[in-house]
């Protein structure tokens, strides 16, 4: 009996550790029921056959721990297994009869569906060095814009304006900065009744703020750009889904 109890205790501790990691790494966990359902709705999936399963999963309360906490408590290993099966089922569901869009994901299908049927791409007539500078400039512009918006991602416009005004940067003319104590107090006093989206305490530690900026920090938006360029350089325009998966794993 004692050995059996110990095994159960060890298994529970291991699951708690796993769920704790998944909740801390929300973008990697792949567990977000509401987002999955929204994605399926927007893709035109007919969810009528799985509504009962969806409601059963939604009834299990989310654990305490902020917006990223999806697993724990009633959302245990059995709940996670049901969630995974539901996601697999949803991916195979047919589209709704009244879905107004055609969204192929293969190149030939995309070419057939686009309008106008032929899209003209002007030929490049400059030098290779000039093209390289243009592409490099585009990449730098994307990085600069990403760095500017990253510390206030998900914030309400009002919250962004209050923070920028309190730190002497409105209209926006440069990157956001670490507020002084007096600035932080003013931001707190002026904030709207609705809370700032995101954790404002993290603002003070953010490496996207002056004077702590020393280069671009990792970000999914720039990662996609760099990875896409690397795939084109390695595989050309005929890259496959397997090439994309291998690139991510590498």
VOKE-565160 format. One line per 4 residues: number of its first residue (from 0); their letters; for each residue x, y, z of N, C-alpha, C, O, CB. Coordinates in steps of 0.001 Angstrom, whole numbers, m for minus. Atoms other than C-alpha are relative to their C-alpha. Glycine has a CB too. Example, Ala and Ser with C-alpha at 12.3 -4.5 7.8 and 13.67 -1.06 7.14 Angstrom:
<nodes>
0 = as = 890:m1190:0:12300:m4500:7800:900:1200:0:1936:1181:665:m992:27:1246  m820:m1190:m60:13670:m1060:7140:m770:1090:730:m261:2198:899:414:462:m1415
</nodes>
This chain:
<nodes>
0 = xxxx = 828:m1206:0:0:0:0:856:1248:0:581:2207:m721:m933:11:1204  m859:m1182:m76:2792:2407:920:683:256:m1332:805:1404:m1759:1047:m163:1106  m674:m161:1293:4602:1745:m2373:m957:578:m1033:m587:1442:m1828:563:m1348:m493  1004:m506:942:1404:2340:m4325:m290:1474:256:m386:2268:m679:m1298:m817:103
4 = xxxx = 256:m1400:m357:720:5571:m2437:1150:895:m430:935:2001:m926:m231:136:1508  m1176:m785:389:4279:6766:m3063:33:216:m1511:366:1306:m1976:1294:m698:462  12:m141:1451:3953:6083:m6797:m1020:1049:m437:m755:1861:m1324:m307:m1347:m665  1027:m983:338:717:8081:m6925:457:1414:340:226:2357:m415:m1304:m320:732
8 = xxxx = m501:m1313:m413:2330:10935:m5016:1062:505:m964:1056:1675:m1347:570:m65:1420  m1051:m377:950:5369:10918:m7326:m601:397:m1342:m166:1368:m1961:997:m1156:m189  639:m307:1280:3125:10866:m10396:m689:1355:49:m621:2128:m906:m1009:m1090:m372  675:m1289:m145:1089:13797:m9073:999:1150:5:758:2195:m600:m831:23:1284
12 = xxxx = m1036:m1038:m43:4254:15787:m8335:588:238:m1391:849:1375:m1784:1118:m394:987  m544:m132:1352:5588:15059:m11814:m970:759:m908:m560:1596:m1712:305:m1386:m592  992:m700:802:2324:16209:m13380:m57:1472:369:m168:2327:m510:m1372:m638:173  13:m1402:m426:2328:19388:m11295:1186:754:m575:1048:1904:m994:9:99:1529
16 = xxxx = m1184:m631:576:5875:20128:m12470:m197:259:m1491:161:1317:m2008:1241:m876:228  241:m148:1438:4854:19531:m16086:m987:1122:m270:m757:1959:m1143:m520:m1312:m598  1005:m1030:214:1755:21704:m15820:543:1381:352:218:2365:m313:m1248:m299:824  m598:m1276:m374:3719:24437:m14058:868:529:m1135:845:1720:m1444:829:m146:1288
20 = xxxx = m854:m416:1130:6209:24482:m16941:m857:466:m1168:m574:1501:m1770:925:m1160:m448  861:m358:1125:3446:24550:m19560:m701:1335:244:m858:2122:m689:m1037:m1100:m247  660:m1267:m303:1665:27421:m17787:966:1173:m61:571:2292:m388:m644:m61:1371  m1005:m1072:86:4913:29410:m17617:416:271:m1440:910:1355:m1750:1232:m360:831
24 = xxxx = m405:m128:1395:5537:28835:m21328:m1241:m128:m878:m1383:m1066:m1664:1070:m1075:m380  1310:85:643:2093:29598:m22688:108:m139:m1512:m695:m841:m2128:m824:1222:339  m96:18:1452:3292:30110:m26263:478:m1354:m513:299:m1660:m1692:936:1098:m477  m507:1304:423:4885:26632:m26334:m924:m1149:382:m791:m2251:m149:1361:m234:596
28 = xxxx = 793:1091:m564:2240:24635:m24480:m983:m585:m1002:m1293:m1775:m935:m747:481:1217  997:481:936:m240:24387:m27352:m1358:m220:634:m2224:m856:34:466:m1264:m621  1260:210:m718:m3063:24479:m24781:m691:1345:186:m298:2141:1039:244:m694:1380  797:m1215:m155:m5570:27285:m25234:m1326:m242:m700:m1472:24:m1893:738:1266:m584
32 = xxxx = 1279:429:566:m9131:26109:m25748:m707:1118:m733:m1207:912:m1839:m897:m536:1085  755:m1095:613:m10645:29506:m26499:631:429:m1323:m81:708:m2288:m80:1198:958  m673:m378:1245:m8019:30366:m29118:m197:m1070:m1064:m412:m750:m2234:1499:234:244  227:1094:951:m8372:26937:m30738:m1391:110:m618:m1557:m70:m1824:169:m1370:694
36 = xxxx = 1365:m101:500:m12127:27444:m31021:m174:1209:m915:m851:1127:m1939:m980:79:1162  72:m1189:838:m11762:30961:m32402:652:m269:m1358:121:116:m2399:679:1196:697  m683:334:1237:m9270:29693:m34971:m878:m886:m880:m983:m665:m2086:1330:m695:298  853:913:757:m11634:26883:m35994:m1193:735:m602:m1564:489:m1750:m484:m1143:898
40 = xxxx = 1130:m781:506:m14562:29309:m36321:418:830:m1200:m287:874:m2209:m567:908:1099  m454:m870:1079:m12536:31672:m38492:434:m790:m1229:401:m271:m2345:1142:869:481  m346:860:1133:m11351:28773:m40655:m1234:m577:m676:m1139:m1198:m1735:904:m1127:457  1231:484:595:m14983:27923:m41304:m395:m1404:407:m1281:m1993:m212:116:57:m1452
44 = xxxx = 324:1365:m414:m15059:24593:m39445:m1422:m90:549:m1887:818:1239:999:m487:1051  1339:254:m513:m18504:23153:m38691:137:m698:1352:450:m1888:1408:m844:m863:m1006  m224:513:m1350:m18375:22674:m34902:m1253:m617:622:m1239:m983:1797:505:1110:885  1261:469:m578:m21948:21470:m34458:122:m1396:603:m544:m1691:1595:m1089:5:m1057
48 = xxxx = m103:1380:m487:m20895:17838:m33937:832:m129:1267:825:m1183:1903:592:m872:m1070  m880:96:m1175:m18466:18667:m31118:m373:1013:1079:393:1210:2022:1455:207:m415  392:m1013:m977:m20381:21334:m29180:m92:m580:1408:306:67:2377:m1335:619:m392  127:620:m1322:m21124:18913:m26339:1366:m206:634:1541:62:1823:m741:m1340:m100
52 = xxxx = m1361:188:m516:m17415:18042:m25970:618:1338:399:1299:1434:1420:885:m700:m1050  m543:m1328:m295:m16493:21725:m26077:m542:521:1324:214:1007:2165:m332:985:m1132  608:m501:m1234:m18974:22643:m23338:512:m763:1220:713:m175:2283:m1527:m103:m81  m502:801:m1121:m17750:19771:m21147:1401:454:403:1708:534:1592:12:m1498:m369
56 = xxxx = m1352:m474:m308:m14149:20997:m21415:m31:1397:608:749:1704:1510:866:m1:m1262  78:m1372:m500:m15154:24608:m20800:m509:63:1437:m202:1016:2154:m900:828:m897  543:m3:m1359:m16978:23679:m17571:1093:m151:1048:933:319:2175:m1022:m1113:160  m1094:164:m961:m13688:22719:m15909:659:1350:230:1184:1932:m720:1043:m1047:m502
60 = xxxx = m551:m1343:m249:m12484:25937:m14206:1509:38:m221:2226:m916:79:m324:453:1429  m1443:m203:161:m9081:27289:m15112:634:226:1362:m9:779:2255:295:1200:m944  m676:m246:m1278:m6520:27343:m12294:358:1473:150:442:2207:m834:1265:m864:116  m445:m1371:m243:m5509:30602:m10677:1428:147:m512:2199:m813:m506:m89:365:1518
64 = xxxx = m1370:m203:457:m2365:32155:m12086:111:891:m1208:1131:866:m1898:624:m1301:m306  m114:m949:1095:m3166:34788:m14668:m493:m577:m1311:m972:m1709:m1378:1425:449:m148  572:338:1299:m4099:34691:m18326:617:m1248:m610:m40:m1927:m1400:167:1152:m945  m690:1110:653:m1537:32006:m19244:m310:m1350:635:m22:m2385:35:1482:236:30
68 = xxxx = 226:1267:m706:m2652:29375:m16704:m1157:m753:m638:m2297:m289:m605:m283:248:1502  1017:802:658:m4538:26666:m18579:m162:m1374:660:m1218:m1995:541:346:m167:m1468  5:1362:m531:m3673:23457:m16699:194:m6:1509:914:822:2066:1087:m835:m669  m82:133:m1451:m4054:22368:m13096:m1389:m120:602:m2369:329:9:744:1191:611
72 = xxxx = 1300:169:m647:m6828:21475:m10671:m894:m914:m812:m512:m2037:m1141:m679:1352:202  941:800:782:m9867:20247:m12592:501:m254:m1420:74:m1205:m2073:m1352:690:m49  m586:209:1333:m7889:20626:m15810:1249:m874:152:2380:m411:5:354:1375:m694  m1066:944:m308:m5820:17542:m15052:430:m759:m1257:127:m343:m2375:m455:m984:1089
76 = xxxx = m503:766:1135:m4174:14893:m17251:m1135:m533:m871:m1021:m569:m2097:862:m1153:488  1140:501:771:m7551:13444:m18250:m613:1122:m840:m980:910:m1996:m1065:m609:940  516:m1155:743:m8789:16915:m19243:911:306:m1191:429:561:m2295:m115:1242:928  m955:m285:1075:m5613:17480:m21283:m120:m1027:m1118:m30:m673:m2294:1437:20:545
80 = xxxx = 144:1046:1023:m6078:14140:m23071:m1259:239:m831:m1236:80:m2051:m50:m1403:654  1238:m288:730:m9681:15050:m23971:175:1224:m901:m309:1256:m2033:m1165:227:984  m276:m1209:785:m8534:18478:m25133:786:m351:m1264:461:124:m2352:783:1034:847  m837:377:1148:m5879:16919:m27398:m820:m757:m1039:m686:m511:m2238:1195:m860:459
84 = xxxx = 840:744:945:m8391:14494:m28924:m971:924:m717:m1212:773:m1914:m773:m1106:724  932:m936:610:m10857:17324:m29506:690:830:m1081:132:1038:m2159:m607:917:1066  m740:m802:984:m8231:19422:m31286:257:m794:m1272:145:m261:m2376:1331:485:590  m216:856:1167:m7412:16488:m33569:m1297:m153:m786:m1294:m100:m2015:536:m1385:428
88 = xxxx = 1298:151:665:m11102:15998:m34314:m381:1258:m766:m848:1184:m1902:m1084:m333:1021  367:m1271:630:m11647:19692:m35076:743:202:m1310:171:703:m2278:286:1165:943  m793:m194:1210:m8841:19702:m37632:m550:m786:m1186:m310:m422:m2337:1435:m401:254  538:838:1079:m10668:17001:m39620:m1458:322:m324:m2040:m312:m1204:121:m1465:374
92 = xxxx = 1403:m328:243:m14131:18622:m39498:m180:686:m1351:715:1394:m1815:m538:894:1119  260:m688:1275:m15722:19788:m42755:m286:1479:227:m538:1907:1353:m1183:m655:m736  323:m1417:m84:m16289:23454:m43514:m1508:182:46:m2255:m664:m445:602:771:m1187  1418:m315:m47:m19662:25051:m42834:m546:210:m1408:158:692:m2296:m247:1244:863
96 = xxxx = 615:m116:1320:m22062:25016:m45746:m62:1449:m468:32:1721:m1665:m1399:m597:19  118:m1416:361:m22399:28811:m45636:1319:753:82:1326:1983:47:m1005:669:891  m1300:m670:m107:m18667:29522:m45338:345:656:m1333:372:m11:m2367:1114:m1005:418  m69:m791:1232:m17991:32267:m47880:1393:73:m621:1573:703:m1663:m479:1386:275
100 = xxxx = m1372:m206:462:m14245:31910:m48338:622:m1294:m512:283:m2392:m69:853:574:1124  m801:1113:487:m11911:29664:m50274:1439:274:396:2019:1273:m31:m145:m187:m1553  m1333:m253:m551:m8555:29319:m48519:908:m1216:m186:1210:m1916:781:m96:366:1492  m907:1132:224:m6310:26717:m50152:1357:257:649:1755:1408:828:176:m262:m1509
104 = xxxx = m1326:m173:m608:m2919:26075:m48542:1109:m600:m856:2243:m712:m393:27:m632:1383  m1044:454:923:m1066:24634:m51559:191:1063:m1077:m747:1790:m1402:m367:m1383:m640  m332:m1084:921:656:26876:m54109:m887:m20:m1235:m1343:1029:m1688:1459:m88:m412  829:78:1200:m1308:25587:m57095:m1420:474:300:m2022:1182:m508:m21:m1440:m550
108 = xxxx = 1339:m419:m377:m4608:26091:m55251:m87:1492:230:m1069:2131:m149:m443:m729:1232  m38:m1451:m235:m3626:29594:m54162:3:750:m1325:m692:1755:m1476:1243:389:837  m60:m658:1310:m2776:30512:m57762:m1341:m69:m723:m1730:881:m1401:1090:m638:m867  1303:132:657:m6133:29185:m59000:m1031:937:631:m1911:1449:m61:m494:m1454:77
112 = xxxx = 1025:m758:m710:m8080:31106:m56350:224:1505:m27:m702:2269:242:m70:m459:1416  m277:m1423:m133:m6381:34466:m56560:m664:796:m1131:m946:271:m2207:1517:248:9  568:m905:992:m7848:37437:m58401:741:1332:92:854:1878:1189:m1542:191:218  60:581:1346:m6663:38727:m60752:824:m1282:m103:1679:m1559:738:491:1013:m1034
116 = xxxx = m641:1309:132:m5471:35377:m62018:1516:118:m88:2236:m731:438:m532:m722:m1227  m1453:m193:132:m2020:36718:m62891:404:1251:766:m211:2308:619:425:111:m1503  m524:m1122:m779:m78:38965:m60549:1391:327:m530:2302:m498:m483:41:m332:1539  m1285:m383:573:2737:40876:m62148:997:409:1078:691:1238:1935:m187:1136:m990
120 = xxxx = m1086:m360:m913:5996:41068:m60204:1074:688:m829:1714:46:m1662:577:m1265:756  m981:m714:839:8258:43757:m61659:1399:m570:159:1818:m923:1261:12:1490:345  m1369:526:m19:11732:42577:m62578:924:1005:664:711:2214:565:493:m322:m1434  m995:m860:m631:14681:43942:m60603:1067:359:m1025:1628:m520:m1679:634:m693:1239
124 = xxxx = m968:m446:995:16997:46048:m62762:1247:617:630:2186:974:m81:m646:997:m929  m1169:m582:m648:19428:47377:m60146:1092:m1032:235:990:m2179:m201:m397:637:1315  m1114:891:m294:22676:45881:m58921:m332:m907:1181:m1271:m657:1936:1269:808:289  186:908:m1130:22955:43006:m56470:255:723:1317:m420:453:2310:931:m1218:m127
128 = xxxx = m313:m742:m1228:24491:45389:m53905:m1165:893:407:m1474:1016:1592:1269:847:m190  1140:m872:m305:21535:47781:m54185:m1180:m829:517:m1878:m412:1442:m420:811:m1257  1071:878:m474:19065:44908:m53790:276:m444:1431:m631:m489:2261:m149:m1228:m923  m376:436:m1348:20963:43704:m50733:m277:1111:1009:m780:847:2101:1491:m410:47
132 = xxxx = 238:m1132:m902:20774:47183:m49183:m1498:199:225:m1924:493:1342:631:1291:m571  1440:m183:m132:17038:47405:m49880:m603:m1059:926:m1423:m744:1788:m673:m54:m1378  510:1076:m846:16333:44024:m48291:450:201:1445:m323:1:2382:472:m1372:m523  m530:m246:m1339:18573:44871:m45341:m753:1144:668:m1071:1071:1855:1505:315:m62
136 = xxxx = 748:m1127:m555:16785:48199:m44876:m1403:m410:417:m1897:32:1454:m74:1135:m1011  1326:491:m365:13409:46453:m44895:27:m809:1285:m861:m682:2128:m573:m840:m1121  m124:809:m1210:14585:44004:m42255:233:884:1220:m370:665:2270:1145:m1013:m146  m259:m904:m1127:15950:46793:m40043:m1266:766:388:m1536:965:1573:1130:989:m352
140 = xxxx = 1246:m697:m301:12664:48685:m40354:m964:m881:775:m1618:m421:1712:m656:479:m1279  880:937:m713:10731:45611:m39252:466:m180:1442:m342:m202:2370:m40:m1367:m721  m549:187:m1342:13061:45115:m36296:m243:1235:866:m626:1114:2030:1504:m307:m74  187:m1233:m771:12854:48775:m35227:m1451:157:440:m1720:528:1582:433:1219:m825
144 = xxxx = 1409:m106:m356:9057:48756:m35337:m401:m1021:1046:m1189:m724:1943:m860:m163:m1227  303:1056:m963:8896:45471:m33443:524:372:1382:m157:162:2386:603:m1340:m457  m600:m385:m1273:11221:46777:m30738:m794:1124:666:m918:1165:1890:1455:434:m209  792:m1106:m541:9099:49919:m30346:m1292:m510:646:m1665:m61:1729:m329:1014:m1110
148 = xxxx = 1298:446:m488:5835:48035:m29872:42:m1116:1022:m947:m1353:1716:m812:m435:m1131  m51:1197:m836:7055:45030:m27907:m327:253:1479:m1063:m543:2061:1360:m613:m103  288:m165:m1432:6948:46516:m24357:m1455:337:312:m1875:220:1464:875:1073:561  1397:m343:m258:3313:47614:m24794:m940:m905:m798:m2091:m547:m1049:m262:1474:m347
152 = xxxx = 827:934:775:2035:44618:m26758:m1234:m402:794:m1132:m790:1958:813:m1254:m392  1247:381:m650:m1601:43929:m25940:m612:1085:865:m1677:871:1443:226:m1200:826  543:m1073:m830:m2113:47253:m24136:m1143:711:m723:m1223:702:m1951:1105:1007:373  998:m883:570:m5131:49460:m24643:677:1293:m465:1684:1717:102:m1122:298:1027
156 = xxxx = m571:m1245:522:m4452:52618:m26673:105:1062:1104:1090:1796:1179:m855:532:m1169  m11:m990:m1084:m5359:54741:m23640:1186:m212:925:1828:748:1354:m1303:m67:801  m1115:305:m893:m2767:52963:m21514:1331:387:m629:2222:892:53:5:m1483:358  m1227:m376:706:m77:53488:m24151:174:1517:35:1270:2016:291:m28:m511:m1466
160 = xxxx = m80:m1465:26:m898:57192:m24398:363:556:1373:1190:1463:1473:m1332:601:m473  m298:m465:m1355:m848:57679:m20610:1478:m214:317:2138:680:847:m883:m732:1037  m1396:316:m285:2543:55966:m20332:942:895:m800:1925:1407:m265:285:m1471:m306  m860:m838:839:4040:57884:m23254:m7:1452:473:1046:2088:518:m447:m76:m1464
164 = xxxx = 76:m1385:m476:2789:61254:m21953:750:174:1312:1455:1165:1501:m1460:426:173  m642:m106:m1311:4031:60569:m18418:1513:m60:m97:2211:442:784:m494:m1100:913  m1451:107:167:7515:59787:m19753:534:975:m1045:1666:831:m1506:376:m1419:m386  m451:m1045:919:7683:62810:m22098:226:m468:m1415:1135:15:m2091:1246:594:503
168 = xxxx = m219:569:1328:7310:60833:m25305:m1322:m86:m758:m1650:m1124:m1334:654:m1397:106  1260:m22:745:3961:61882:m26803:m154:1309:m731:m21:2360:m104:m1191:m224:930  96:1153:885:3435:62038:m29730:1305:m812:m20:2384:m264:201:m354:458:m1414  m1173:868:m45:5807:59086:m29964:1083:506:m934:846:702:m2126:m378:m1434:m363
172 = xxxx = m1137:m468:793:9219:60271:m31144:1207:m914:157:2162:m831:m617:371:1421:400  m1107:919:m222:11487:57558:m29750:m547:m1215:747:m1757:m1349:926:1168:688:799  445:1201:m713:11383:54274:m27863:m516:359:1393:m172:1401:1952:1149:m1023:106  446:m175:m1383:9593:53927:m24546:1201:m115:933:2188:m769:599:m1090:m1050:373
176 = xxxx = m1106:m2:m932:11819:54442:m21526:m448:m530:1355:m1639:m582:1659:581:1403:137  273:408:m1379:12076:53113:m17988:m473:1232:766:266:2214:829:1272:m640:677  482:m1188:m709:9930:55525:m15932:722:197:1328:1076:m767:2006:m1502:m102:239  m487:m296:m1341:11348:57264:m12907:m1104:m318:1006:m2232:m626:622:452:1489:118
180 = xxxx = 1008:280:m1028:9565:56741:m9592:m1166:964:m124:m2323:564:2:614:91:1408  1073:m997:117:7629:59985:m10083:m852:m273:m1241:m2076:m154:m1199:591:1432:m60  740:329:1220:6699:59014:m13655:m917:m1201:228:m2073:m1205:m194:972:m288:m1160  782:1212:m264:5541:55579:m12484:m1219:313:859:m2294:m246:637:870:m1061:690
184 = xxxx = 1130:m395:m848:3349:57171:m9805:m1051:734:m821:m2250:543:m615:478:888:1167  944:m734:845:1802:59478:m12401:m759:m964:m919:m1966:m821:m1118:743:1069:m838  643:1004:856:1108:56543:m14726:m1082:m735:788:m2193:m940:299:1047:m1006:m555  945:747:m833:m575:54669:m11883:m1222:852:335:m2345:350:376:684:m475:1293
188 = xxxx = 1112:m884:m374:m2680:57711:m10932:m936:262:m1173:m2139:439:m980:535:1325:535  794:m360:1173:m3866:58358:m14491:m581:m1194:m730:m1403:m1029:m1631:832:791:m946  449:1164:769:m4480:54798:m15615:m1521:m113:56:m2136:255:1058:656:m1297:537  1456:127:32:m8061:54054:m16658:m485:m1062:979:304:m1845:1506:m473:m337:m1413
192 = xxxx = 575:975:m921:m10431:52002:m14525:323:m1410:m460:660:m2268:355:m1518:188:114  m386:1304:517:m9824:49039:m16827:1504:m174:154:2272:754:m100:m424:m159:m1480  m1415:220:m252:m6495:47476:m16011:788:5:m1306:252:m289:m2374:212:m1322:745  m879:120:1142:m3558:47698:m18352:33:m1460:m421:87:m2347:430:1424:528:326
196 = xxxx = m221:1373:456:m3335:44603:m20533:1463:m331:210:2330:499:m62:m411:m186:m1501  m1376:349:m311:m209:42729:m19536:366:420:1409:m415:1089:2086:947:638:m997  m448:m283:m1357:1769:43049:m16336:854:1255:m12:1962:1247:m549:786:m1195:590  m734:m1268:45:2850:46657:m15801:1290:m56:807:2211:724:561:m874:1130:515
200 = xxxx = m1227:96:m788:5440:45578:m13235:1180:m421:m870:2323:m51:m600:m183:m990:1153  m1078:437:878:7414:43945:m16027:585:1157:m790:1714:1076:m1272:m496:m1072:m946  m468:m1151:762:7700:47331:m17714:1322:522:542:2180:962:m224:m1044:1106:18  m1209:m541:m616:10399:48348:m15242:1237:m839:m294:2359:m347:m171:m191:109:1491
204 = xxxx = m1127:892:252:12575:45362:m16173:203:m274:m1491:1064:m1075:m1856:m206:m1308:738  31:359:1409:11977:45376:m19928:1250:473:m740:1624:1642:m646:m1236:580:m654  m1200:m352:759:15069:45298:m22159:m317:697:m1319:581:968:m2117:816:m1240:m270  393:m769:1172:13077:47054:m24874:m190:1472:337:m730:2229:m470:m1276:m566:m596
208 = xxxx = 184:m1370:m456:13140:50306:m22898:1334:723:117:2342:143:521:m727:21:1339  m1168:m846:m241:15625:53159:m22906:190:161:1507:m815:280:2207:m162:1393:m694  m1279:126:713:18300:53206:m21567:530:m1431:m53:1737:m1626:m201:1032:884:652  m438:1390:m78:18408:49388:m21426:101:m682:m1358:512:m1839:m1440:m937:m773:871
212 = xxxx = m49:612:1329:18190:48795:m25175:1443:m160:m446:2202:809:m456:m788:843:m1023  m1362:237:508:21379:47183:m26498:m50:m880:m1246:937:m1534:m1583:889:m662:1090  189:845:1172:20006:45437:m29594:m1398:m592:41:m2143:m394:1002:1074:m1120:m65  1331:595:72:16935:43533:m30658:m63:m1253:854:836:m2092:807:m374:m326:m1453
216 = xxxx = 214:1195:m810:15585:40961:m28210:m721:m1047:m848:m1315:m698:m1868:m818:333:1290  723:1020:766:14178:37623:m29429:m1494:310:m57:m2080:761:927:224:m1389:615  1433:m265:167:10646:37955:m30802:m528:m858:m1139:157:m1065:m2141:m269:1515:m276  542:905:1016:8355:35695:m32798:m138:685:m1356:76:37:m2381:m1353:m537:445
220 = xxxx = 209:m673:1278:7661:38333:m35477:1293:79:m819:1273:m157:m2027:m555:1400:233  m1270:m38:735:11324:38775:m36393:543:m1409:m231:1219:m1656:m1229:1037:845:762  m439:1387:219:12016:35058:m35929:m601:m564:m1279:92:m1229:m2049:m387:m887:1198  656:505:1203:9467:34251:m38646:682:545:m1258:902:m187:m2223:m1493:377:5
224 = xxxx = m632:m626:1164:11109:36704:m41045:1346:m637:m298:1630:m999:m1439:170:1503:225  m1342:557:178:14625:35375:m40493:m79:m1464:m423:665:m1902:m1300:819:136:1299  131:1409:342:13508:31745:m40630:m512:m162:m1430:m64:m1046:m2160:m938:m706:986  500:58:1369:11554:32384:m43824:1091:272:m1018:1180:m409:m2039:m1125:987:m186
228 = xxxx = m1113:m301:900:14592:33956:m45463:984:m1171:m67:1489:m1508:m1138:726:1277:457  m930:1137:m23:16771:31036:m44357:m549:m1178:m802:205:m1859:m1497:279:m436:1450  593:1107:764:14324:28509:m45830:78:255:m1502:364:m659:m2276:m1462:m213:415  m100:m324:1423:14249:30332:m49165:1425:m176:m501:1642:m670:m1608:m473:1432:m259
232 = xxxx = m1400:140:401:18043:30419:m49255:401:m1470:m100:1207:m1843:m952:915:729:992  m393:1414:m24:18274:26709:m48460:m779:m834:m1005:m212:m1707:m1663:m196:m570:1390  849:882:801:15318:25261:m50392:m576:651:m1252:m1092:m51:m2122:m1119:m502:841  625:m664:1127:14193:27908:m52885:m1496:148:205:m2020:m176:1271:277:m760:m1276
236 = xxxx = 1424:m290:m117:10586:28837:m53590:m858:m1257:94:m2033:m1166:447:m446:825:m1173  783:1246:m22:9499:25167:m53780:123:m723:1339:3:m1947:1384:452:m931:m1130  m128:659:m1301:9988:24521:m50037:m1322:m661:377:m2389:m241:m73:432:1013:1092  1172:799:m372:7576:22041:m48472:m325:182:1481:499:707:2230:241:m1493:m313
240 = xxxx = 309:m32:m1438:5747:21828:m45116:1040:m765:829:1351:m370:1953:m1393:m588:250  m1037:759:m712:8356:19214:m44128:1261:842:174:1922:764:1209:332:m1304:m756  m1162:m893:m118:11115:21754:m44848:m211:1011:1128:712:1314:1884:257:738:m1338  316:m971:m1059:9354:24256:m42560:137:m666:1370:749:m101:2277:m1439:575:m185
244 = xxxx = m83:705:m1270:9006:21687:m39769:1448:m300:379:1838:m141:1536:m800:m1290:m65  m1418:312:m271:12661:20643:m40095:767:1255:400:1639:1209:1267:661:m647:m1239  m686:m1252:m345:13781:24275:m39991:m296:399:1439:609:813:2163:m421:1130:m957  350:m333:m1385:11871:24887:m36740:706:m934:981:1221:m489:2007:m1525:m75:203
248 = xx = m642:940:m912:13242:21721:m35162:1499:247:112:2101:13:1159:m252:m1422:m457  m1445:m269:4:16780:22715:m36147:334:1272:768:1503:1646:864:516:113:m1436
</nodes>
